[in-house]
Amino acid sequence: MPPGIIIVGLGPGNPDQITLEAWQVIEDAREVYLRTKRHPSVASLPAEVQYRSFDHLYDALDSFGEVYEEIARTIVALGRRPQGVVYAVPGHPLVGETSVWRILELTEKGGPPTRVVAGVSFLEPTTTALGIDPFDGLQICEATTLAQRHHPGLNPDVGALVLQLYSRQLASEVKMTLMNLYHDDHPIRVVRHAGMEGQQVCDL
């Protein structure tokens, strides 16, 4: 493995959607750092590799921002070693992965060389499940950011995809924001386990 940082996308959760390039990078590595082990694809990764995760930081630190900053600084430091580091994240490394963008910021000026290995993001299986083309003007917003707004700032005539809606409390907060723009009977569809066995699409 060349020195520096290799950032690998693990796809949205179905192990069959891990790219051949990503698989080969992981298979050739002695150790791989995972942003989280709580991802369905992890159990199917090559068994001979040693895996380390940053899951402990989510309990130890007060905010996601602090977690991603600590991950980024650790990965950059590991990337300076002679053997470099492989860092694996869910989905595509450049889609919704704050820690990856922070790594790229830190390495932009004099950091170790960094290579991004693309992966299938959550968008492909989600839009497939919904039967829509994102090129038709799909709006994409993150649930936590949306919940913090008084007004959603969306175009009600164009479809909106709200991602990372991970709890009932967050869903309630997002609903309150959306109610400032959308009428009560506006159609809503919820996608669970997109692209995986047990995928569900529910109309609310």
KEDONU-403388 format. One record per residue (C-alpha): residue number from 1; residue in one letter; x, y, z. Coordinates in Angstrom, 3 decimals. Layout:
<rs>
R resi resn       c1       c2       c3
R  NUM    A        X        Y        Z
...
</rs>
This chain:
<rs>
R resi resn       c1       c2       c3
R    1    M    0.000    0.000    0.000
R    2    P    1.441    3.425   -0.934
R    3    P    1.940    5.891    1.941
R    4    G   -0.693    8.464    2.689
R    5    I   -4.448    8.250    3.196
R    6    I   -6.841    6.083    1.191
R    7    I  -10.510    6.835    1.912
R    8    V  -12.866    4.052    0.874
R    9    G  -16.642    4.064    0.438
R   10    L  -18.434    0.955    1.734
R   11    G  -21.705    1.592   -0.096
R   12    P  -25.160    2.059    1.445
R   13    G  -25.321   -1.253    3.318
R   14    N  -25.694   -4.127    0.886
R   15    P  -22.274   -5.869    0.695
R   16    D  -22.918   -6.643   -2.985
R   17    Q  -22.723   -2.904   -3.670
R   18    I  -19.124   -2.511   -2.459
R   19    T  -17.068   -1.692   -5.551
R   20    L  -14.306   -4.024   -6.701
R   21    E  -11.757   -1.221   -6.260
R   22    A  -12.841   -0.598   -2.671
R   23    W  -12.771   -4.317   -1.893
R   24    Q   -9.258   -4.694   -3.268
R   25    V   -7.965   -1.737   -1.241
R   26    I   -9.373   -3.235    1.953
R   27    E   -8.180   -6.746    1.125
R   28    D   -4.625   -5.486    0.534
R   29    A   -4.491   -3.551    3.815
R   30    R   -3.206   -4.930    7.117
R   31    E   -5.570   -2.700    9.077
R   32    V   -8.544   -0.505    8.223
R   33    Y  -10.006    2.303   10.308
R   34    L  -13.798    2.451   10.172
R   35    R  -15.799    5.555   10.997
R   36    T  -18.276    3.107   12.489
R   37    K  -18.667   -0.652   12.778
R   38    R  -22.435   -0.083   12.907
R   39    H  -22.840   -0.540    9.175
R   40    P  -24.305   -3.651    7.542
R   41    S  -21.429   -4.117    5.088
R   42    V  -18.778   -4.389    7.804
R   43    A  -19.638   -7.976    8.726
R   44    S  -18.899   -9.093    5.157
R   45    L  -15.484   -7.414    4.793
R   46    P  -12.316   -9.546    4.394
R   47    A  -11.741  -11.392    7.660
R   48    E   -7.932  -11.312    7.522
R   49    V   -7.806   -7.532    8.005
R   50    Q   -7.648   -5.862   11.425
R   51    Y  -10.466   -3.344   11.863
R   52    R  -10.513   -0.415   14.257
R   53    S  -13.450    1.945   14.651
R   54    F  -14.211    5.372   16.057
R   55    D  -17.522    4.336   17.631
R   56    H  -16.229    5.132   21.121
R   57    L  -15.974    8.829   20.223
R   58    Y  -19.726    9.143   19.748
R   59    D  -20.205    8.396   23.458
R   60    A  -17.141   10.276   24.692
R   61    L  -17.656   13.621   22.936
R   62    D  -20.531   16.097   23.164
R   63    S  -21.309   16.739   19.493
R   64    F  -20.957   15.220   16.040
R   65    G  -18.731   18.154   15.123
R   66    E  -16.242   17.215   17.832
R   67    V  -16.365   13.557   16.781
R   68    Y  -15.627   14.301   13.138
R   69    E  -12.844   16.725   14.027
R   70    E  -11.151   14.125   16.227
R   71    I  -11.533   11.450   13.537
R   72    A  -10.075   13.721   10.873
R   73    R   -7.049   14.703   12.947
R   74    T   -6.387   11.081   13.885
R   75    I   -6.594    9.873   10.284
R   76    V   -4.252   12.629    9.088
R   77    A   -1.728   11.693   11.792
R   78    L   -1.974    8.005   10.837
R   79    G   -1.564    8.934    7.194
R   80    R    1.884   10.357    7.960
R   81    R    3.165    6.916    8.983
R   82    P    5.369    5.052    6.478
R   83    Q    2.539    2.562    5.885
R   84    G   -0.158    5.236    5.635
R   85    V   -3.780    4.452    6.561
R   86    V   -6.997    3.149    5.006
R   87    Y  -10.139    4.865    6.281
R   88    A  -13.540    3.378    5.364
R   89    V  -16.890    5.144    5.620
R   90    P  -20.489    4.241    4.750
R   91    G  -21.773    5.113    1.289
R   92    H  -19.676    7.390   -0.920
R   93    P  -16.841    9.223    0.893
R   94    L  -17.860   12.604   -0.525
R   95    V  -21.622   12.320    0.062
R   96    G  -22.722   13.358    3.547
R   97    E  -19.407   12.416    5.190
R   98    T  -18.247   15.407    7.260
R   99    S  -15.131   13.669    8.549
R  100    V  -13.903   13.080    4.995
R  101    W  -14.321   16.701    3.978
R  102    R  -12.437   17.741    7.112
R  103    I   -9.601   15.329    6.256
R  104    L   -9.375   16.866    2.793
R  105    E   -9.226   20.349    4.330
R  106    L   -6.413   19.318    6.680
R  107    T   -4.384   17.629    3.939
R  108    E   -4.859   20.336    1.322
R  109    K   -1.832   22.288    2.514
R  110    G    1.161   20.061    3.076
R  111    G   -0.640   16.980    4.395
R  112    P   -0.051   13.370    3.360
R  113    P   -1.284   12.404   -0.129
R  114    T   -4.951   11.461   -0.097
R  115    R   -6.888    9.214   -2.467
R  116    V  -10.665    8.832   -2.472
R  117    V  -12.113    5.509   -3.628
R  118    A  -15.718    6.069   -4.698
R  119    G  -18.622    4.025   -3.418
R  120    V  -22.338    3.770   -4.042
R  121    S  -24.048    6.469   -1.973
R  122    F  -27.471    6.335   -0.303
R  123    L  -28.887    8.316   -3.241
R  124    E  -28.825    5.509   -5.807
R  125    P  -30.828    2.888   -3.864
R  126    T  -33.136    5.531   -2.386
R  127    T  -34.090    7.103   -5.694
R  128    T  -34.443    3.619   -7.172
R  129    A  -36.827    2.644   -4.373
R  130    L  -38.861    5.803   -4.957
R  131    G  -38.798    5.439   -8.745
R  132    I  -37.551    8.991   -9.305
R  133    D  -34.770   10.677  -11.266
R  134    P  -32.747   13.104   -9.078
R  135    F  -31.975   15.127  -12.230
R  136    D  -35.600   16.288  -12.187
R  137    G  -34.662   18.812   -9.488
R  138    L  -34.589   16.732   -6.317
R  139    Q  -33.779   18.800   -3.212
R  140    I  -31.586   17.079   -0.621
R  141    C  -31.388   18.198    2.996
R  142    E  -29.989   16.742    6.216
R  143    A  -32.528   16.186    8.992
R  144    T  -30.562   17.739   11.875
R  145    T  -29.874   20.915    9.898
R  146    L  -33.517   21.097    8.808
R  147    A  -34.758   20.663   12.386
R  148    Q  -32.776   23.705   13.512
R  149    R  -34.518   26.015   11.044
R  150    H  -37.771   27.888   11.521
R  151    H  -38.488   27.781    7.770
R  152    P  -37.226   24.916    5.587
R  153    G  -36.195   27.056    2.614
R  154    L  -37.422   24.432    0.119
R  155    N  -39.411   24.707   -3.101
R  156    P  -42.742   22.943   -2.409
R  157    D  -43.226   22.253   -6.138
R  158    V  -40.093   20.083   -6.265
R  159    G  -39.466   16.815   -4.419
R  160    A  -37.330   16.962   -1.272
R  161    L  -35.292   14.100    0.205
R  162    V  -34.622   14.379    3.949
R  163    L  -31.758   12.137    4.989
R  164    Q  -30.397   10.792    8.297
R  165    L  -33.753   10.885   10.052
R  166    Y  -32.528    8.616   12.831
R  167    S  -34.988    9.092   15.733
R  168    R  -38.619    9.883   16.545
R  169    Q  -37.598   13.077   18.328
R  170    L  -35.689   14.315   15.298
R  171    A  -38.608   13.367   13.030
R  172    S  -40.927   15.421   15.223
R  173    E  -38.627   18.443   15.040
R  174    V  -38.315   18.136   11.262
R  175    K  -42.109   17.889   10.978
R  176    M  -42.526   21.169   12.868
R  177    T  -40.165   22.913   10.461
R  178    L  -41.823   21.455    7.367
R  179    M  -45.284   22.472    8.609
R  180    N  -44.248   26.111    8.114
R  181    L  -44.212   25.470    4.341
R  182    Y  -46.200   22.368    3.433
R  183    H  -49.939   21.827    3.898
R  184    D  -51.119   19.016    6.172
R  185    D  -52.038   16.579    3.393
R  186    H  -48.820   16.982    1.378
R  187    P  -47.701   13.482    0.272
R  188    I  -44.823   11.944    2.231
R  189    R  -42.958    8.713    1.547
R  190    V  -40.579    7.043    4.000
R  191    V  -37.824    4.711    2.766
R  192    R  -36.219    2.241    5.166
R  193    H  -33.244   -0.035    4.407
R  194    A  -32.899    1.273    0.848
R  195    G  -31.320   -1.259   -1.494
R  196    M  -31.177   -3.971    1.152
R  197    E  -33.189   -7.036    2.011
R  198    G  -36.219   -5.814    3.916
R  199    Q  -36.437   -2.510    2.050
R  200    Q  -39.663   -0.639    2.853
R  201    V  -41.362    2.303    1.159
R  202    C  -44.309    3.658    3.166
R  203    D  -46.779    6.361    2.173
R  204    L  -47.870    8.571    5.067
</rs>
